[in-house]
Every structure is written in structure tokens, then in C-alpha cells.
Amino acid sequence: MAAPIAASSLARRAGRAAVALVLCACTAIAFGQEVPPPAYQLAAQQAGVPSPVLYAVALQESGARLRGRLIPWPWTLNVAGRAERYATRAGACAGIRQALAHVPANRIDAGLGQVNLGYHAQRYEHPCELLDPYRNLAIAAEILQEQHTPGEDWLIAIGRYHRPAGGAPAARYRRSVHQHLTRVLGPGAALPTARSPMS
């Protein structure tokens, strides 16, 4: 059996960890970077997608202003082109059920990555699963990876995430996500390309 660690030792370690986190956050802010939260990093790593790309897509898809900051909101729906934000997962689930009673599934997007209920029905058993932030991010990262062609820039995959057929809607979407990506990476940072994956 391992010897118990003294409470004062744990407190010192916790204090050092907190200071390290604050320093990392301050360093990122000082350099104009916004580090993707751990859930984004994990989902991106598992799918082989740069985490700043996944985070920038979520900012575009479900971004909401909270205390002056734009953050992805997990209980966001888009029903026939109209954004709906809910305070709770249960409320958003009720919103999905209500929307499905009146609108075709392919006109409803849900969650952080705004996964389409109709086009991606094979990826879930029940539509409310898409409101689980971890599940939604995993699906969004899978879709991004599927839309990425080896040797191509990730911005092309970002456009295909929104509209696989490409064209003007995909180009507009790429430009919007590019603005978020530039903010996340910081000014002057290299954007993720096929040759420079970022995690």
C-alpha cells in the first residue's frame, strides 16, 4: 500500500499546478493565442485533426457571447436556418423533439459542431446524443477528417465540412472560420496545412 501524501504537500502541488495553468493562459493571451479547451484537444487528437481547426469550426457553428467572450455553446440548435440556444441539455433535447415534429431532419443541426440530424443519422442512435459535448466533438472531428484529403490545406476540409459539394457557400464558410482560426492561433501564426498539423 502506498504511503499517504501529506495534506501540505498536496496543497503545494495544487498551488504550483494552478500557477502553471495561469502562466500558460497568460502566455497564450500575451501572444494573442486562444488554447482550445481539453475536450477539443482530445477529440481532435483521436480523429487526427488539428485542435485549433476543430475549435474554430465550433466557434463558427455554435459561438455565443458570454461575459464578453465568444464561446461555443453545446446546447445550440439550428432549425431551418434559425439559431436556437438553450440553457440546458434537457431543454435543447425537447427543442430537437419539437423541431422533428415540424421540420425534416436534414434541416436541423445540433450541438457544438452543429451536426446535421439528417445527413449524419448513421452516427447516432437518438438525436439528443448530439447534445453530449464530447460525442458531438468526436463526430465533428470525424467529419472534418473525412473531408480532408492528404496533401490539401485544412481550410479546404473546413469548407467541405459545411458544404461537401463546395462552391460559394463553402468558400464563405471557409473565410468565416479562417477569422476564428486566426484569432485562436494568434496574429502571424502559420495556419494548419497538410504539412504542419497542429494539436
N, C-alpha and C positions, 0 to 999 in steps of 0.2 A: 504494500500500500504506500502511495506517495505521501510524503510529509506535507501537512497543510502549510500554505503560504501565509505569512503574517499579513494582517489587515493593512498595516502601514506600507508594506511592500506593494500590495495590490493598489493602494491609493496612489503611491508614487508612480507606478506603471501606468495607471489610468490617467494621471495628470500629464505624464510625458506623452502618452498617445493623443490626448486632447490637444496639447500644444503642437504636436506634429501635424495633426489634422488642420488646425487653424493656420499654421505656417504654410502648408500645402495650398490651402484655399486662398490665402493672401497672395502667395506667389503667383497662382494662376490668375487671380484678379489683376495683380500688378502687370502681368504680361498680356492682359486682355483675353485670357482664355476662360472657358467655362468647362470644367471637367464633367463629362457625362456621369450621372449617378451610377452606383454599382450595379443596379438591375440592368441598365442599358449595356454596361461593360460585359456583364455575364452573358446576356442574350446574344450580343454581337460576337463575342469570342466563340460561343458554341456554334454559331452559324458561319463563322469566317467572314464577318462583315466589320469594317472599321466602326468602333463605337461612336465617334463623332457623327458619322453618317446616319446611324440609327437614331441618335438623339436629335439631330437636325430635322429628320423626317417627322419625328414625333412632335417637335415644336411646331412644324408647319401643320400637321394634321389635327392636333388637339390642343394647341397652345392657348392658354388663358392667362390673363393678367391677375396676379395675386400679389398684393403688397408691393406693387410697382415692378414686379418681375414677370416675364413671360415664362410659364412652365407648362409642360404637357399635362393635361387633365385626364385621368383614367376613365372617368365616367362621362365621356363625351360621345354623343351620337350625331350622325348627320343623316337626316331623314328627308329624302327627296330634295337635297340641296340646302336644307335648313339645319344649322347647328343647334343642338340641344345639349346643355350641360346640367348635370345633376349633382346634388350634394353627396349622394351616397350610391353605392353599388346597387342596393336594392331598388332605389328609385330609377336608376338607369335600366335595370332589368325590366321593371314594369314599363318603362318607356319603349324598350325593344318589343315587348309583347303587344303593346298598344299599336306601335308602328306596323308590326307584321300583320295586324288585323286589317290595315287600310292601304298598305304600300307593298309592292313586290320586294322580296329580299334583296334583289340586286340594286335597290335604291336606298339601302340602309348600310351605313358604316358604323363601326363601334370601337371604342377604346382608344388607347394611346396612339396606336398606329392606324386607326380608322380602317380596320379590316372589313372588307365588304362581305356581308352575310350571304349574298347570293353567289358571287364568284368564288368564294372560298369556303363554301359549305362543307367540303370534304375535310376541312382542317379542324372541325369542332363537332361535338355531339349535340350540344344545346347552345343556342345563340348567346346566352348570358355568360358562357365560359369566356367570351371575348372581353368581358369586363374585368377579368382577373389580369392585373397589370403584367405579371410575369408571363402568363400564357400569351397575352396579346403581343408583348415584345418579342417572344420567341417566334410567333407566327410572322410578325412584321419583318424580323431579321431573315427568316427563311425565304420570304417573298423577295426581299432585296437580293439575297444570294442567288436565287433562281433567275432574277432579271439581270444579273451581272455576267457578262461574257469575259472570260480570261483575256487579258491584254487591253481591255477597254477601261476608260475612266469610270469611276464610281458615279459621277454625275449622270452618265447615260443610264445606269441602272436606276438611279433616283427617278428619272423621267419615266422609265418603264414601270416603276412601282405604281405610279399614279395612272399611267395610261400605256399598257404594253404595246399598243399599236403605234405609239409615238405621235408625231405631228405637233401642231401648235400647242395643244393643251399640255403635252409632256414638256415642251420647251418652256412654257410659262411656269410650270411647276418646278422644273429644274432651277430656274432663276430665283424663285422664291425660297426654295430650300438652300440654294447656294448662299443667300444672305444669312440664313441661320447658321450654316456651316462656317462661314467666315467669322461670325460672332463667337461660335463655340471654339474654333481653333485659335482665334486671335488674329490681329492685323498682321499681314505679311507672312503668315504661316502657309506652308505648302498644303494644297488640298489633296486628299487621298486619291491616288490614281492606282492603276493596276500594279505599278512598280513600287508604290510606297504605302502598303497597308498600315493603318493606324489602329491600335486597340486601346 
